[in-house]
Amino acid sequence: MKKISLKTKVLFFLIVCFAISCSESGRKTAHPIAAMEDSVKAIAPDLKNVSINLPKGPGYHAFITNCSICHSPLYIQDQPNLSEKTWTAIVAKMQKTFGAPVSDPAAKEIVKYLVAIKGKS
């Protein structure tokens, strides 16, 4: 009896694997990305119906113009009331660490606005 070489065994194994995968591709299975999109749709909020309840006041325009470039103003609604020092540090972090294109005068306006609406009393 002839010995079958290792190359022949590997080739045979690959052909069998290919044949099995081809026969499975004919089945109607959900594409993994399509399945993921469906699950995201099930838990994602309907953004058309999200309301932002931030009061207008001094610094509001600077806040909306600069901060909503990177994140939703809704994010601020969910923040706790923080001190002016903490809001100043957060805005500075956005500028220096995350590269937010906010001028220093605009940053001061933003901090005043944040303290007015979400400041510790």
N, CA, C and O of each residue as an XYZ file, in Angstrom:
484
protein
N       0.831     -1.167      0.000
C       0.000      0.000      0.000
C       0.883      1.240      0.000
O       1.892      1.290      0.703
N       0.502      2.240     -0.790
C       1.295      3.453     -0.913
C       1.009      4.377      0.252
O      -0.116      4.459      0.744
N       2.037      5.061      0.677
C       1.856      6.087      1.700
C       1.385      7.370      1.026
O       1.884      7.755     -0.031
N       0.403      8.027      1.666
C      -0.080      9.302      1.142
C       0.758     10.401      1.787
O       0.931     10.438      3.005
N       1.272     11.288      0.949
C       2.153     12.336      1.474
C       1.359     13.362      2.287
O       0.141     13.471      2.147
N       2.045     14.086      3.111
C       1.438     15.118      3.948
C       0.815     16.217      3.086
O      -0.253     16.730      3.418
N       1.462     16.576      2.000
C       0.928     17.601      1.099
C      -0.414     17.160      0.529
O      -1.336     17.969      0.420
N      -0.530     15.907      0.172
C      -1.767     15.385     -0.392
C      -2.869     15.405      0.662
O      -4.010     15.748      0.351
N      -2.549     15.045      1.898
C      -3.532     15.056      2.982
C      -4.039     16.486      3.230
O      -5.238     16.714      3.388
N      -3.120     17.420      3.259
C      -3.488     18.814      3.497
C      -4.358     19.332      2.356
O      -5.358     20.008      2.597
N      -3.987     19.021      1.121
C      -4.762     19.434     -0.035
C      -6.165     18.842      0.011
O      -7.146     19.539     -0.251
N      -6.259     17.560      0.342
C      -7.560     16.910      0.446
C      -8.410     17.583      1.538
O      -9.601     17.826      1.343
N      -7.793     17.874      2.667
C      -8.500     18.535      3.775
C      -9.036     19.901      3.350
O     -10.177     20.244      3.658
N      -8.216     20.680      2.643
C      -8.645     21.996      2.178
C      -9.797     21.897      1.176
O     -10.714     22.718      1.207
N      -9.758     20.910      0.298
C     -10.829     20.727     -0.682
C     -12.133     20.370      0.031
O     -13.194     20.884     -0.322
N     -12.056     19.502      1.022
C     -13.245     19.122      1.784
C     -13.810     20.350      2.514
O     -15.020     20.576      2.499
N     -12.950     21.131      3.143
C     -13.402     22.342      3.850
C     -14.066     23.315      2.884
O     -15.099     23.904      3.203
N     -13.482     23.482      1.722
C     -14.048     24.382      0.715
C     -15.419     23.886      0.257
O     -16.356     24.672      0.123
N     -15.526     22.596      0.021
C     -16.798     22.021     -0.430
C     -17.882     22.204      0.630
O     -19.025     22.517      0.299
N     -17.536     22.015      1.883
C     -18.507     22.193      2.973
C     -18.938     23.646      3.059
O     -20.127     23.933      3.199
N     -17.984     24.566      2.977
C     -18.336     25.982      3.081
C     -19.190     26.425      1.899
O     -20.070     27.269      2.069
N     -18.960     25.885      0.718
C     -19.775     26.234     -0.442
C     -21.198     25.728     -0.281
O     -22.148     26.413     -0.660
N     -21.349     24.544      0.272
C     -22.703     24.003      0.440
C     -23.465     24.782      1.507
O     -24.688     24.885      1.423
N     -22.784     25.331      2.501
C     -23.443     26.116      3.540
C     -23.808     27.504      3.043
O     -24.729     28.123      3.576
N     -23.112     28.005      2.039
C     -23.394     29.358      1.566
C     -24.723     29.428      0.832
O     -25.281     30.514      0.674
N     -25.234     28.309      0.386
C     -26.523     28.292     -0.281
C     -27.686     28.481      0.683
O     -28.784     28.843      0.261
N     -27.464     28.245      1.950
C     -28.516     28.429      2.946
C     -28.774     29.908      3.144
O     -27.882     30.738      2.972
N     -29.998     30.226      3.506
C     -30.337     31.622      3.756
C     -30.082     31.926      5.229
O     -30.911     31.641      6.093
N     -28.923     32.508      5.491
C     -28.585     32.923      6.852
C     -28.366     34.421      6.846
O     -27.945     34.999      5.844
N     -28.654     35.029      7.958
C     -28.483     36.477      8.064
C     -27.004     36.828      8.018
O     -26.172     36.170      8.643
N     -26.700     37.856      7.281
C     -25.331     38.350      7.234
C     -24.997     38.928      8.601
O     -25.835     39.613      9.187
N     -23.808     38.680      9.126
C     -23.490     39.162     10.479
C     -23.670     40.673     10.649
O     -24.129     41.122     11.699
N     -23.315     41.457      9.636
C     -23.460     42.905      9.752
C     -24.931     43.290      9.736
O     -25.341     44.183     10.477
N     -25.733     42.629      8.900
C     -27.167     42.916      8.859
C     -27.807     42.581     10.206
O     -28.661     43.320     10.695
N     -27.396     41.478     10.790
C     -27.935     41.093     12.098
C     -27.549     42.119     13.160
O     -28.352     42.434     14.037
N     -26.328     42.639     13.087
C     -25.875     43.643     14.034
C     -26.661     44.939     13.849
O     -27.039     45.574     14.834
N     -26.910     45.340     12.611
C     -27.673     46.562     12.350
C     -29.085     46.444     12.920
O     -29.621     47.410     13.463
N     -29.682     45.267     12.796
C     -31.029     45.063     13.341
C     -31.036     45.205     14.853
O     -31.964     45.784     15.417
N     -30.008     44.683     15.514
C     -29.981     44.776     16.974
C     -29.720     46.211     17.428
O     -30.235     46.638     18.462
N     -28.926     46.954     16.662
C     -28.678     48.359     16.999
C     -29.960     49.160     16.825
O     -30.281     50.003     17.663
N     -30.700     48.905     15.742
C     -31.961     49.612     15.520
C     -32.943     49.354     16.655
O     -33.732     50.230     17.009
N     -32.896     48.166     17.219
C     -33.831     47.818     18.282
C     -33.559     48.599     19.565
O     -34.487     48.862     20.330
N     -32.294     48.977     19.817
C     -31.974     49.668     21.070
C     -31.635     51.139     20.898
O     -31.584     51.875     21.883
N     -31.401     51.584     19.664
C     -31.016     52.977     19.422
C     -32.220     53.900     19.590
O     -33.333     53.544     19.202
N     -32.005     55.081     20.163
C     -33.121     56.017     20.301
C     -33.504     56.608     18.951
O     -32.679     56.684     18.041
N     -34.733     57.015     18.830
C     -35.199     57.690     17.634
C     -34.745     59.142     17.736
O     -35.366     59.935     18.444
N     -33.683     59.493     17.045
C     -33.070     60.809     17.194
C     -33.964     61.942     16.712
O     -33.748     63.096     17.084
N     -34.953     61.639     15.901
C     -35.876     62.674     15.450
C     -36.754     63.168     16.594
O     -37.271     64.285     16.552
N     -36.919     62.336     17.611
C     -37.797     62.685     18.722
C     -37.046     63.038     20.008
O     -37.655     63.118     21.075
N     -35.736     63.248     19.917
C     -34.951     63.633     21.078
C     -35.067     65.142     21.253
O     -34.826     65.906     20.319
N     -35.435     65.555     22.444
C     -35.547     66.998     22.669
C     -34.441     67.459     23.603
O     -34.072     66.767     24.552
N     -33.930     68.626     23.317
C     -32.870     69.217     24.124
C     -33.501     70.356     24.908
O     -34.044     71.295     24.325
N     -33.430     70.271     26.211
C     -34.064     71.264     27.073
C     -33.023     72.126     27.772
O     -32.976     72.186     29.001
N     -32.200     72.781     26.990
C     -31.202     73.667     27.565
C     -31.701     75.102     27.443
O     -32.135     75.526     26.372
N     -31.638     75.846     28.539
C     -32.115     77.229     28.478
C     -31.165     78.112     27.680
O     -29.951     77.908     27.671
N     -31.748     79.088     27.018
C     -30.920     80.066     26.318
C     -30.479     81.099     27.339
O     -31.207     81.404     28.284
N     -29.307     81.622     27.145
C     -28.770     82.615     28.053
C     -27.387     83.013     27.599
O     -26.928     82.557     26.552
N     -26.706     83.859     28.368
C     -25.350     84.268     28.001
C     -24.431     83.045     27.847
O     -24.312     82.223     28.756
N     -23.803     82.949     26.706
C     -22.886     81.845     26.428
C     -23.529     80.688     25.684
O     -22.833     79.775     25.240
N     -24.860     80.715     25.543
C     -25.562     79.617     24.857
C     -25.061     79.454     23.420
O     -24.777     78.339     22.981
N     -24.955     80.559     22.698
C     -24.513     80.488     21.303
C     -23.090     79.916     21.202
O     -22.816     79.087     20.335
N     -22.200     80.355     22.077
C     -20.822     79.829     22.072
C     -20.823     78.338     22.377
O     -20.070     77.570     21.779
N     -21.681     77.937     23.317
C     -21.792     76.518     23.671
C     -22.275     75.694     22.479
O     -21.633     74.715     22.100
N     -23.399     76.087     21.890
C     -23.961     75.328     20.768
C     -23.003     75.307     19.581
O     -22.798     74.262     18.965
N     -22.421     76.454     19.262
C     -21.524     76.558     18.108
C     -20.277     75.702     18.265
O     -19.846     75.053     17.311
N     -19.697     75.693     19.449
C     -18.421     74.994     19.651
C     -18.578     73.553     20.128
O     -17.892     72.661     19.629
N     -19.449     73.323     21.061
C     -19.520     71.996     21.704
C     -20.262     70.967     20.863
O     -19.925     69.783     20.886
N     -21.273     71.415     20.121
C     -22.056     70.445     19.354
C     -21.337     69.968     18.098
O     -21.868     69.140     17.358
N     -20.146     70.478     17.852
C     -19.328     69.955     16.750
C     -18.950     68.508     17.056
O     -18.930     67.660     16.164
N     -18.651     68.235     18.324
C     -18.168     66.913     18.707
C     -19.209     66.035     19.412
O     -19.185     64.813     19.267
N     -20.098     66.638     20.154
C     -21.100     65.822     20.842
C     -22.418     66.563     20.964
O     -22.488     67.784     20.823
N     -23.435     65.808     21.223
C     -24.781     66.359     21.310
C     -24.917     67.257     22.538
O     -24.377     66.942     23.599
N     -25.635     68.372     22.399
C     -25.929     69.198     23.570
C     -26.715     68.415     24.626
O     -26.709     68.770     25.805
N     -27.385     67.359     24.196
C     -28.120     66.496     25.118
C     -27.187     65.923     26.190
O     -27.617     65.645     27.309
N     -25.933     65.754     25.845
C     -24.933     65.218     26.767
C     -24.848     66.072     28.035
O     -24.643     65.538     29.125
N     -25.001     67.382     27.903
C     -24.897     68.284     29.045
C     -26.086     68.111     29.986
O     -25.938     68.219     31.203
N     -27.255     67.844     29.426
C     -28.439     67.639     30.261
C     -28.225     66.526     31.275
O     -28.761     66.577     32.382
N     -27.444     65.523     30.901
C     -27.237     64.354     31.752
C     -26.091     64.516     32.746
O     -25.832     63.615     33.544
N     -25.409     65.646     32.705
C     -24.275     65.867     33.608
C     -24.768     66.349     34.975
O     -25.809     66.998     35.071
N     -24.018     66.027     36.024
C     -24.379     66.545     37.345
C     -24.029     68.027     37.435
O     -23.302     68.550     36.589
N     -24.537     68.692     38.443
C     -24.157     70.083     38.688
C     -22.715     70.084     39.190
O     -22.374     69.387     40.145
N     -21.886     70.872     38.534
C     -20.456     70.901     38.862
C     -20.031     72.327     39.177
O     -20.694     73.292     38.795
N     -18.920     72.438     39.876
C     -18.396     73.761     40.235
C     -17.781     74.443     39.018
O     -17.488     73.801     38.010
N     -17.593     75.754     39.132
C     -16.957     76.502     38.037
C     -15.556     75.963     37.759
O     -15.137     75.870     36.605
N     -14.845     75.613     38.810
C     -13.491     75.068     38.648
C     -13.524     73.764     37.841
O     -12.679     73.546     36.973
N     -14.490     72.915     38.129
C     -14.596     71.639     37.413
C     -14.996     71.863     35.966
O     -14.423     71.246     35.067
N     -15.985     72.748     35.718
C     -16.373     73.038     34.336
C     -15.206     73.637     33.555
O     -15.016     73.319     32.381
N     -14.425     74.501     34.201
C     -13.254     75.093     33.541
C     -12.263     74.004     33.146
O     -11.711     74.026     32.046
N     -12.041     73.050     34.051
C     -11.113     71.948     33.766
C     -11.634     71.061     32.624
O     -10.861     70.597     31.785
N     -12.935     70.839     32.606
C     -13.522     70.005     31.545
C     -13.383     70.691     30.189
O     -12.990     70.053     29.212
N     -13.697     71.969     30.120
C     -13.588     72.697     28.849
C     -12.122     72.751     28.408
O     -11.831     72.593     27.222
N     -11.201     72.971     29.343
C      -9.767     72.983     29.010
C      -9.323     71.616     28.492
O      -8.514     71.532     27.568
N      -9.851     70.551     29.085
C      -9.517     69.196     28.622
C     -10.007     69.001     27.185
O      -9.318     68.392     26.368
N     -11.192     69.517     26.883
C     -11.714     69.399     25.517
C     -10.783     70.111     24.534
O     -10.546     69.622     23.429
N     -10.262     71.257     24.940
C      -9.349     72.014     24.076
C      -7.999     71.321     23.941
O      -7.527     71.070     22.832
N      -7.387     71.017     25.068
C      -5.995     70.558     25.059
C      -5.847     69.062     24.764
O      -4.990     68.668     23.973
N      -6.668     68.242     25.390
C      -6.529     66.796     25.221
C      -7.206     66.301     23.950
O      -6.639     65.499     23.208
N      -8.430     66.787     23.701
C      -9.195     66.288     22.564
C      -9.107     67.180     21.335
O      -9.652     66.839     20.285
N      -8.428     68.318     21.450
C      -8.202     69.183     20.298
C      -9.418     69.947     19.809
O      -9.511     70.275     18.626
N     -10.348     70.232     20.705
C     -11.527     71.004     20.303
C     -11.086     72.388     19.831
O     -10.336     73.073     20.527
N     -11.547     72.797     18.659
C     -11.140     74.101     18.115
C     -11.932     75.241     18.750
O     -12.731     75.904     18.088
N     -11.701     75.457     20.034
C     -12.427     76.481     20.800
C     -11.419     77.533     21.250
O     -10.408     77.215     21.875
N     -11.708     78.778     20.925
C     -10.810     79.857     21.359
C     -10.943     80.041     22.868
O     -11.935     79.622     23.464
N      -9.946     80.667     23.479
C      -9.993     80.904     24.926
C     -11.162     81.815     25.322
O     -11.818     81.546     26.329
N     -11.445     82.889     24.558
C     -12.621     83.705     24.911
C     -13.934     82.903     24.830
O     -14.810     83.051     25.682
N     -14.058     82.066     23.812
C     -15.264     81.230     23.687
C     -15.334     80.229     24.834
O     -16.418     79.943     25.344
N     -14.178     79.692     25.243
C     -14.151     78.739     26.359
C     -14.665     79.395     27.641
O     -15.394     78.773     28.413
N     -14.286     80.642     27.861
C     -14.768     81.357     29.052
C     -16.277     81.551     29.005
O     -16.957     81.412     30.022
N     -16.805     81.873     27.815
C     -18.260     82.022     27.655
C     -18.967     80.688     27.915
O     -20.013     80.635     28.562
N     -18.371     79.620     27.396
C     -18.957     78.287     27.565
C     -18.999     77.917     29.040
O     -20.008     77.407     29.528
N     -17.908     78.173     29.748
C     -17.859     77.861     31.185
C     -18.924     78.657     31.930
O     -19.616     78.107     32.787
N     -19.064     79.939     31.618
C     -20.092     80.758     32.278
C     -21.482     80.177     32.028
O     -22.312     80.121     32.935
N     -21.725     79.751     30.805
C     -23.013     79.173     30.469
C     -23.239     77.865     31.233
O     -24.309     77.648     31.802
N     -22.239     77.011     31.241
C     -22.377     75.726     31.933
C     -22.593     75.912     33.433
O     -23.380     75.191     34.047
N     -21.904     76.865     34.009
C     -22.083     77.148     35.446
C     -23.499     77.680     35.691
O     -24.124     77.358     36.702
N     -23.995     78.494     34.760
C     -25.335     79.058     34.919
C     -26.414     77.989     34.875
O     -27.406     78.069     35.599
N     -26.214     76.971     34.009
C     -27.280     75.971     33.863
C     -27.022     74.674     34.624
O     -27.966     73.968     34.980
N     -25.741     74.350     34.878
C     -25.400     73.104     35.551
C     -24.324     73.302     36.620
O     -23.491     72.425     36.849
N     -24.356     74.461     37.265
C     -23.364     74.750     38.291
C     -23.838     74.355     39.676
O     -25.036     74.321     39.960
N     -22.875     74.058     40.527
C     -23.200     73.790     41.925
C     -23.533     75.098     42.603
O     -22.865     76.113     42.407
N     -24.573     75.052     43.397
C     -24.917     76.288     44.109
C     -24.389     76.297     45.516
O     -24.594     77.266     46.247
